[in-house]
Each structure stands twice: as structure tokens, then as C-alpha cells.
Amino acid sequence: MAIEVVGGGSSAVASSSHAGCARFRGTDPLITGLTRRNLAKAVGHADTSGAIPQARWMRAMTFERLVRNESFASQVATRTVGALQLDRPSEVVTVDAHMNVDTTVQLLNNAHERAVATGAATLVFQLAVPFIGFEDTRATDVKPDFAVVAPAGAGRTTSWLVMGDAKDYERVRSRIDDGRMLKGFLQVAVGAASARAWSQLPTNMAVHNFGVLAVPRNAFLQPTPIVENLHDYGEEVRLRIDERRRVAEESGYMPDQDLTSHVEHLEATFDPATCTTCTLFSYCRNELRQSTSPGDLLIELGVSRDMRRQALGLVDGASEIGRVPASTAANIEATLTGLVQVTGQVRVDSVGTAGTVNVVLAKSDAAALGVHGIGLQRVTADGRGDWEYMSFDDPQSSETRRLVMRRIGTVLNRAMREQRKASSGDVPSAVHLVVPDAATADVLVSIADNLAGIELSRLRWQRDKEEGRPAITYDGEPATIPRPIGEVERTAIALLLEDDRSRAFGLRSPTVDVRTVLARHFVAGGPTTNSGRLDYLVGWAESQSSGAIGHRAFADAIENSDHTPGARLTNVMSDDIHEALVGKRGKAPDDPVAEPELYALLVTDELQYKARVLERAIDVLAMLPTSALRAAYETIESEAQQVWRRRLKLHASDLVRFGRTYRPWRNSLVPMIESDGSCASQLLALSNPQAAHDLASDAGNRFIAFATVVSSTPLMLDIESRRIVDGSRVVMLTHNGEACVEQPAVHVNTSAGGSFKIDGLAIGPLATQDPAQPKRMLWAPQTVPTVSVGDELVIADFTWFSDLKGNRVLSVAKPKPDTTSAPKVDCLPESYGEDPPSHLWCCRSHEASEAEFSDRIADRRAKGELNPETWPPVRDGDAFEVTAAGSATGNAFDVAPRTVPDDQTMDDLE
């Protein structure tokens, strides 16, 4: 069969997440002669899930232009060369190959000659290299965004070619997602492998084993290079390329063959959670929906392969039912009946209570930290107040981010005052930001981290001014000193960074994700991945009163909605809002918004939808009973926020994100995280019957097990555990699917101390009565439960909780709050100034610590140990969001919109 290569080589190989699917492999463009998006159209199910919003496309184009900016191009080249421990280049030359193979050959030869003759480094943009193994056919090219050519050694007889790519990946909580970086470097590895196999590569030029990704270092899209070894990526690329060629050669598909029948006979490995980025997702999902096979329904729901045989009987009613987690069984039941399933958990959250602030955001796709608008609602002892909405004419600006924090901080300060008044001198109850999903919290924390870094930089530059030194960036460029953040802004910033530092603690809740809270109580039908949207989950939760739901029709309605409950927008709404902001042909220089009234209307409409969904979720939660353990959860957060309030008051380490905690601080968190995890698991097992059931089903769990009552007098149990044996003391967690801790006779003591005391649970030792039946045991609890023969229990080994000797009280150890680098109770604003050695690691303010750090930087700079004097360049570990005065920045809102190419998908872009 003649092989015709079409489509981009990079994206085809880098999409390795679908490589395990025979249908994906069998519809490779090598075989069909069609791009994957055109293939989806040809089989009647055009790809919609992978479409790129116009604002997102403009952001990508803006970043690519910045990478080619002269100053940043030089930085990318020199930092790449420095990271590879090569000699400092004599100069940096930038050239553009315009995605032409012949031009690429000429420019690489010229770059090699410069490198060996003068020691210059060359940054070549928009290369075109024949795809590895297909140089003779030339039906496609790999098109790396850039590559760096540099001298290979002191003798300067050879040169290195370092392949690169530019990706405008967002930094979420100061980090770029590992999965995105993996995919980016896979694409770099494709370029490197193709260049290495190319016969036209200049003599004495070698492709380096390392590659480089240019990614944004700040909200203004200014690029920074990340260099990494491509060995492992190259191995995977070679496997994928060999696999593509083998499948193409073995395929019997011919150009005149019916394409739909070819796709039908290929077996799909469908997963609703990961297949959404595949262009055939809609086709495969529709195929499963049309099927009458019970097993196909389990595939559609996303039930794992190893669990389908166990769960098949829940669908067909005939097969034997194996050990199926309660959550999976509930999902299947909800799908079949159209009614939401309850987990048995009663409320332990703080949603809708006094001291909470409900927040919704509309994030812009054109900027990593761009915000179109915000909605806020404060909850007091009198109930929920009115929503306040605000749209922003300049979503990208630093002033907009400050205003977001100012609005949140104003409401938080009011909430904190009310909580102090209500405490009557005791520990004030905690305050919480309540958000509809994790993405909203991520955006808010990222904004807070951005502003905190700017403030810390300002403090350092302020010290420079006081000492008569010039204010310059870490790289030695002139800096523009920003205005200080206000105390109101600082309150919001500090709380959000507290959330970031505590994200490894399961029991901390400065911000509360309502979707996660709702998922603790309800299990929706349909694919479990659909419950990642709050409006989907709320709709199912409301089915208790509204009636049965058709899971497919409801999922389609949610998927086709113009709005979303979280910070990120649908493609339709993103395009409409972006067009209203910048206009169809770009906005006039003096106009901040092309169509102000339409823009404000669209943003407000989006915010109101999010607010309605959030309030619907709160209304559903309000109908649920409150757990006896709710006070325990609230105590943990309130005590931790006491420490945070001291940080905020004294400006002591309150502007530090998790990634900037120094090593001893981070190491000290390990035992705290372990104790938090243990306490979280114990409280969850006590309060959530479904979670207790799943823990008992887990073969790797040593402490929780199922038990069945075989005699009530005396009390005899059949124990389903190899580790709970004769002589073990056990506590009863659930009885016939109900949490025992919620029984009226059980009392929870949350008063000050190192643990919570739970009185009234059934606790006692087990004893084997018949050696022939070692799993049937006599149970002698001090508090005897009312049970009947056949009742199903979940029990736990008492030693999992504590080492108390008595059988009346169960003790659950409280996790200790993070007090590292935190002011003590008796610390005052003047404490550090009066006795620095004693208060160095507790209440030293940012003003003092950053002034000292500024002096150390100045000393290193005077010794020539910092950029640009030193070589190789020193990496700025803080990487704060600051820009040099007059440096180029990227703003996708200043550019006239361009049409997104029809053959491009989000998978290709990222």
C-alpha cells in the first residue's frame, strides 16, 4: 500500500495518551489520508470538544511573537546555552526559516559556520525538517518553533543543534502541569529525532541530547526556557513512530474503501475521562450509547476494565455480582434508575454558614490570570446577602488583579469582624471562601501568588532606594517599583496563600470547593467524569424531588450549555465575550472596550449563571442533616486560622506560597501532613458510610473490615478480615449503611486538647469460640448496640485510632496546626526589633526579611556573582511576576482577532 503522510508529525506522535487504542492507531493520517478532524467529519461526528476558543488562540499567537522578540530571543538562546554548560556565545543571531525545508538547510549551515568561526549562537525560528523515516516522500514536515545552534566546545570545530518548542502553558499555583510539560517535550523530541535522521544536517553539526521548551514565566507571557534531557522522551517517540509505521503497513485500508466501515471494525479503548481530547470521542460515545450490551454501558460510565466483570450483574441482573465498591455500585444504580444515590454522609462542611464568602469568577482564555468579572456574596448569621457583580475592562492588567483581591479582602474583613464578635473572647470561628470548583480556587490562588511576589520584590527595591542603590531586577535590568498592596488586599492574598500552603492537608479548608462537598453526599448517574461539573451534579442532587433523569439527555444538555459553573468559560461564551471586548477587527487605541454595554451584559450574565448554580448547591446541602463531627472539622480549621491571623497581623511569612517554604519548614510539615491524613481518614470512615464501605472493600486496608451479625445474644460476628483476629479490639463504624457516630446516644467532645473524644460507640474485644471457625468471634463491647441477625456492619481495629485502654471512649488525635515560621501567641510587632535572635524564626516581618535579603543580593552583585556578569546565568529561584522597565509584554487583547485554523485542535495547540 502506498503510504501518504499528512498532518503534523509532532502532534501525531506526541498524542501518546491514546496510543493504547486500536481505533486511534488504525485511523492514523498515515492510513486514512485525512487529518483527524476531517476524519471525524467524514464519519458523521464532527469534533467539538477539541475546538480552540478564539481568545486562547490569540494568546498562543501573542506568545509566539514574544518568543521572536529580539530581547527575549537573546535570553532564550543564552540561557539555553548556559544551562547546557557550553561557552558563553560571542553574540546571538536570530533568523527565520519560514517553515521551508530549503531555507532551513541554508540557515543551519550559516549558523554552523558562525558557531565555529566566531563562537556565535543562532536562534532559528520556524524550521521545517522532514519527518523521521519519510524524508524521501516529503509529504509532511516536522515544524519546530525554534532551535538553538551553538559551538560544541573550546576547539570550535563542531556545533550543537538544540531543538526547541514554544508553549504558552498556564502556570497554576506557580507551576506548569507535569502532563503538559511531558507532552511539550515529546514534541521537542520528535523534532530532535527527525533532525538527527536528516541527511541534510550540516557536517560536524550534532543534535544535542537535551531540548528546550520556551514557556511563559509570568502573566505577561514573557518567555523563559526550560531545558531537559530528551533521552526518555526520545525512546517513547521512537516506539510511537515504529508503531505508526507498522500499523500503517499492516492496515488493509484502501483509499476507495468506505471510511465508516473501516472505523467500525476497529476496537476502541474508550474512557470518558481521557478520550475527550480525541477527535473520535463523539463517534465512539455514540457507538456505546446505541449498543444494547450491558458491558458497553459500563464502558460508557468509565468503570475500570478490572471491575467490569464484577459489576456486570448490577446491569444485566443475571451475572454474579462480585466485590464492587459502594461508589461504583451507586453510580450504576443512579444511571439505571435516573435517581441520585446518597452516600449516607451527613454534613461536616461549613458551606452556607456565617463567616463564609461565596465567590464566582469569569476567567479570560486570552490571559493566564485574566479575569472578566467577579461575583461575591457574604453569608452572615442572618443568612445569605445579595450578590455583588463587577466586570473588568482590562482583564489582563495588574490593577484588575489588585481589584479582585481588594473586593474579596473587603468582604473577608467584615466576615472576620463578625466571627470575632460572635466568639465572645473564645477562639473565633474560621472564615472560608466558597467556590464552585477547584479551577476557581486555582485562579484566585495564582492571582494572590502573583501579587505577593510583586510586593516582596517591592520591599527589596525599597531597601535598595533607602541604601542608595539602583532598583534592578534579578537579571540586572532596571525595575519599575510598584505601589504597595493595601491591608485589605493583603487579607485576601494572605488567606489564599494560606490555602496554598495547606493544600496537602486534607482537613484544612480556607477555600471550600462546593462540587467536592456535594460529591461527598451524592452519587450521580452517567459517566463519573461528568460529575466534575457542579451544574451536572446539582441537577442530579435535585432529582430527589424533581424526578428521574435521563442521564444521556441531561449530560448533552449540560455539555451544550453556553455557560459553566466554574471559572473557565465555554468556547461559545469565551468567543462572544472576547469579541465584545476587542471587536471583530480590533478595538480603537483609546477605547478600553469595543462594545462596553454588550461586554458588561455578557460577563454579568455568565456570573449570574455561576451564582445560581452555586446557590442551588447550597440549597441542596441545606436540606441535609448536620453531623455530630461537624464541630470537629470546624475546630481544626479555626485553630489553624488563629496562627494565620497572627501571621497576617505581624506580616510574618503570610505572603509565602507552598513552593517558597524553605527546606526545614517543608521538612517539618511531613509529620503534620501524616497526622492530618490519618485524622482525615478516621473522621471520613466515622462519618461517611460509603467511604467506610469502600475502605473495607480495599484489600490493601489493614484496619477496616466487614462483619455480619450471626447471633445477637451472645453477640457473634463473622469477620471478613485476616488482620482482625482473636483478641483484637474493634469499634463499630456503620450499621446497615448508617454511621454509628450520628446516633443520638453518641457524644463528641471537641474542647481544647490533643484529641477529639467520642463517647457512646460500641467498642470491645473479639474472641474466637471455635477453632474450626476462626472468623466467627464473640464480641463483648462495653456499649452494646441494638443489632439483629443478618445485620451488616463495618468495623475498625481500635488501635488504628488510639491506644486508650478503656472501651467507652474513642479518641481521634487532632492534627497539629502549622506553626513553623509563625508568630507565637505572645509575639508583638516590636518583638523582632527588640530581640532579633529570639524571634528570627517566628515573627520577623517580610519588611525585615526582604530588606536583609536585598542586602545579600546587592553583595553578590558587587562580587559579580549574578546576571548578567556571571556565566552560566544564575536561575532566579523565586521567579516572581515582575518585569523589567520598558520590556516587551504580551497582551492578546491589543491584537485584532484571527480566525482559528479549522484543522487545529486544543490537543494540537498544547
SEDOTOR-738968 format. One record per residue (C-alpha): x, y, z. Coordinates in pm, whole numbers, plus 50000, padded with zeros to 5 digits. Layout:
REM SEDOTOR-738968
XYZ...
This chain:
REM SEDOTOR-738968
500005000050000501335034449912501795055050226500765091250217501835111550516499585140450616499185161450926501795174751166504345149251268504815163751613501245162751735500555128651587503335112151781503035132852098499375123152146500565091652315497725091352570495535074852304498185051452166496725021752353493535024052148493395002251833490875025951674493175055751729496115037051581494065023751290492825058251190496265074251177496565100050898499255077250757496475052350682493385072850604494985102050422492845125750631493625147850926491925135451239489405164051247488415157550886488145120650965485645128351242483575148750996483715120850738482175095650979479385119551075480555131051419482505163351384484875170751668483635198151902485355190352231488785199052096487905232651939490085262352035488465294152171489465324951975490895341752287493035311252357494355311252000495245348052025497155341352346499175314452170499925337451877500905365752112503325343152297504945330951976505535367051873507155374552209509465344652173510665360351848511115394352012514785404051986515445407852360513665375852460515165356252172518595365352303517615354852657516205321552539519365313952340521895324152608520055306952893519755275252689523455275652607524305283152970522085255353103523985230852882527315242553034528555254952697530805285052642529295319552657528385329552298530115359652146526765371452012523245358951944521885359751589518185353851515516955341051177513625328351042513275297650818509595304750742508765267350768510665260050447512985229850429515445245050182515665277250384516185256750700519125238550539520745271350436520235288250774521595258350966524725258150751525175295250809524615290951184527175262951199529765284251021529165313151263529415289951562532795275151464534205307851327533185333551587531535314051871528135329451798524855313051893521985313651647518285311151724516465297351419512705302351415510035282551228512175254151099510925226650869512515192250894511355160750711509525137050943511785109151061511695079950820509815098950548512455122050407512085107050058508295110450042508335146350177504565145750229504885161550571507395180850778508045184951146507905222151222509675230951549509055266351669512775272451713516195257051759519485269551901522825264251726525915268951944529615259451942530135224652086533445230052260536575250852313538105239151984535095252051792535195226251515531705212651575528355227051675525295216151865521725218351738519345221252035515735215851929513005236352095509325244652101507225273252237504175265552450502055291852623501245268952914499495284553212501165284453549498625272253803499705280054160503125289854017503605256053844503035242553496501215209453498503565179753459501345163953193501605194752975505385196253015505595159352925503655164952605505675195752518508985177452549507615148152349507075172552065510595185952109511875150052098510085144351765511925174051620515225161851762514755126451627513775139651285516755163351270519125135851382517945113151096518005140850834520585136650561520815174450506522025182050858525295201450821528535181950855530015184551206526675195751348525135171551600521705171651760522025176352135520525150952376518825179252560515925200152433514305232752536510745244552591510025281752596507135288052835505685319552993507385329753315504715354853413501205367253341502515389753062503665359452861507355368552876509175336352782511735316652977513505284752861513295251153039516005226452937515595189152987517215156352885515315141052592516555105252635513355090652779511165111852552513195100452254512715063852347508955068652357508985088052031510885060251855508405034551983505465055551864506995061551523507795024651474504275016151586502725041051342504665026851051503904990751146500174997051184500105016450856501864988650670499614961650818496384980650759494204967950478492535001550427492425014150069491535049549957488375037349779487155018150087484165030750289485685050350574482845044450821483045006750788486815008450835486395027851160483605004951282485684973551267488464988751479488054982251852488005013552067489525015652413487035040852547487495060952864485165090952914487785108053132490715107452886489145103252542487645138052527490795151052358490435125452078488635137551766486635104851752485285109052105481745117751990481735088951742482865063151997480495076052265477565074752025478505038951934478345028952301475055047352351473475028352063474644994852195472284972252394475124952452555475224956552937479004956252924479044986252692477105006552946479865000153199482445011852944480375043052879480285050553252484045047053282484045016053504487595002653501488334971553296489214950353601485914959553769483514953653478483164916153525482474921353896479834947953822478124932553519475424916453732474334950853855473354958853495472094926353343470544912653662471814877653581475584876153618477184870153955477994902354137481494904354277483074927554533482174961654388483004994454566479895011254702480605042654499480705022854173477535003954260475795036654345476855052154013475405022453822472185023154025471745060453964472285055453592469695027753567467035044253783467675080653695467705089254066470665102354259472145079154521473085091754866476325081855036474925083755390477325111755480475785139755685477215174555674480635183055812481295212855583480845250055651479095259355324476245283955380477215291855739478155325355891481695335655805481675321755453482075342455136480725328154810482885336554507482355331354133484755341753856484705345153479488255338153360489575350153027491115324952787493325352452645495415356452963496705331653218495475353553504492915373753310489565379353481486485392553301484425395753617483785385153975480695379054187480695379554569478105370654832478665372055207476885348555446476115361755795474185348556091471095362955922471655342955606472915349755256473265385555139472875399454788475335391454514477665419154401478945416454043481775435253879483205432953526486715444253431487535463353113491195452853124491205415953226494985412353199496205442353399497845440653738495335466453860492495442453780494155415453989494575440154276490915449654247489865413154263491845409154585490505442054721486905431454668487485397754832489525412955116486805438355196484205411255239486625388855430487425416255680483725420755753483325383355800486325381956034484935410356247481625392256282483325359756376485345377556646482205393556791480375360456793483255342656969482855362557293486575360257369486975323757267488775311956954486935328956664485355305856411487125303256079486315322555763486055304655429485955313455062483365291154896483925284354525482065262954269485075242454160488795237254205489635257553893488165288754054490315283754363493385278054143492865310953959492405330154285495505314754445497545321354130496495357954138497375360354507500795344754442501375369154157500675399554375502615385754672505715381654457505385417154329505045430154686508105411254807510085424854512508885459754600510165455854954513605445954822513705475554582512515498754857515535487855059517765494654757516425530154739516975535555110520585523755072521165545054762521335515054528519555513754190516375492754178517145464353936515685430153863517405397253942518835397653588520305432353635517715452153435516145484753555512985478753757509775498553794508815499354162505095491354201502855506754462502445487054786499475464354841496875476755089495935458655408492545449255261494215433854958496705416755185493945399355379492685381755065496175374554936497315360055269494255337655308494625323854957498335316955014497385300355342495175277955131498125270654902500455261755191497795239155341496765221355021498495189355133496315189355446493025171755381491275187355681492155223655606489525244655427490385281655384488695277255046485845252455007485125235554674481345230854672481495204654398483745182854612481465188154913478385178354715480125147354579480615135054938476845133254975475525123354633476475099454355475165109354013474425086553721476195087253388479965088053335481665096953661483775123153485480595143253416480255149353790483305171653761480865199353668478855214153953475735220653743475645183953641475985171853999473445197054131470915186153870471245150353987471065160154354467795178354282466345146854125465335136054476462425160054442462235167254068462055131353945464135106953742466805119453499467745105253160471495105553207472395109152839469955136752756470895155553072474625151653003474115165152650472135194852783474925203653026477595198352761475745220852513475085248452766476535282552684477605286753046479765268753300479585268853680483345273453724485885299853632486585287153281484145295553003482605275352723484055281452378480885299352269480815323352564484565328552552484345338652186481365361652243482925379552541486305382952369484705397452057482675422252261485865432852439488225436752143485825439451848485775419551528488655439251380490365450851697489445479951922490355516351883493515526852074491565549952306488695525952376489225500952660486255480452535484945477652181481295472552287481045482452656477355475552713477395441752541480605431852720479235440553066475955422852985477655390752872480035389853169477245396653419475025370353256477845344853290478465354053654474765351853737474585316553596477525306053810475955322454115472625304954056474285271054030476295277654345473175287854537471315257154411474115235854551473935254254884470145249154892470585211754837473175209755114470905229655348468355201455336470855176255473471285169455845474395181256027476945156156151477965152556512481525155956378480975189456211482285207856515485465186956498486155197456141485455233956223487715232556529490655220956319490275250056075489575276156345492675266856543494805267656227493425301756133494465315156471498045310056356497235325756019495725356656183498965361856376500945358756053498685384455888498795408856180502605408756203503305404255829505295373155917505525347555634501945354955532502955361155169504715327655119503265301654885503905264654942506625263854676508615290754859508655274455201512305267955280513515232255320513475229355702509945243655702508845219055434510505190155613508725199455935505425196555751505895159255685504755146556028501955172556028500725160455689500875124555808498835132156120496365152155911495985123555665495415098655945492835120856115491085128055783490785090755704489475083156052486865110856050485775101055700485365064555798483325075256100481055099455916480675085355563479195050255535480035047455165483655056955230483795031655514482395005055280484995013155014487795011955271486584978055390486494966155025490094976854973492324946155004495234968555098493474982855405494524965555727492284982555979488694982655846486594952355761483074939755702481284919655969477934901755973475864895456287475234857956323473874859456679472584888456886472664870557223475514864257273476804888957015478634868656750480154882756430481554867956112484634889356039485864893655678489484901255761492754882855804494224910056023491424914956272491804883556479491184867956818491984893857086491584924456861489534953356995487154967956737484794997456712481604996656507481625023756237478435016456043475334995756100473344985955791474785015155597474285041555867477075059356053477085049856420478625083056524475355100256424473265080556672471585101856944473395084157228476855092957088478535124657214481545141957052483805163557271485795189457070487085210057362490715221157379493185192757386495155169957164492285148057051488545145556995486725122557238483735102657106481615086557378478925060457317480255039457029480275001457053483874992057145485124958857270487374928257224486814898756994487304862657097487264831056885484924804557025485514775856781488994769556632487264753956332485584787656263488374812956329486494841656163483384837356378484004856056702482304866457021482204904257056481954919957403481524957857361481034979357671478244998357498476114970757350474504980157017470994970456915471504946456626469754916856467470924885156298471974892855940472814929156005475824941555811478484961355996481714978955913484174976456199487644990656259490614979656464490625002156772494405005756758494035024256428492545052956628494335053056960495965032857237493375040257509492735010557737489045016157806486145005157587483845035157631485585064357459487135065457113489945090957079490835106956744494105126156752493875161856622496355172156354498695199356474498475233256300501475245256102503285268556341506635268156159507935303456098504775316556261504415342456540503825328656887500865339357096502985364557288504785379356985504295416756932505115439856636508225451856818509435417456934511835410856647513325445756661513995442957034515375407357031516235395456676517955362556770514995350456976512385359656714514305352256395512095322556303508735333556435507645369756397510255385356170508205405555923508525404755546509715440755565512705429955775513475397155597513275411855246515495441355345518115416755467517765396055150518115427354937521425434555109522655399255035521685402654668523505435854647526605420054800526535391354547526015415654263529005436154374531115404354359529915396954003528025365654109524675374753948523315380253599524375393653359528015392753477528205356153579528265325953346526375303453319523355325153407522045321353762518475309253789516085330253994514525305254233511755329054340510665336553982508395364654093505995380253845507995411853785509075427253457511975449853369511155486053295510315490452928510455453352844508025439452587504895422952722502205402152560498575413252563496225393152344493535419552396495525445252199495535424151882492785421151624491235386251644492295359851392490265330151279491345297551439492535272751171489875246451120492315217451134493775227851471492545213051800493315221252160495295189052165497495202351884497885236352048499055222152379
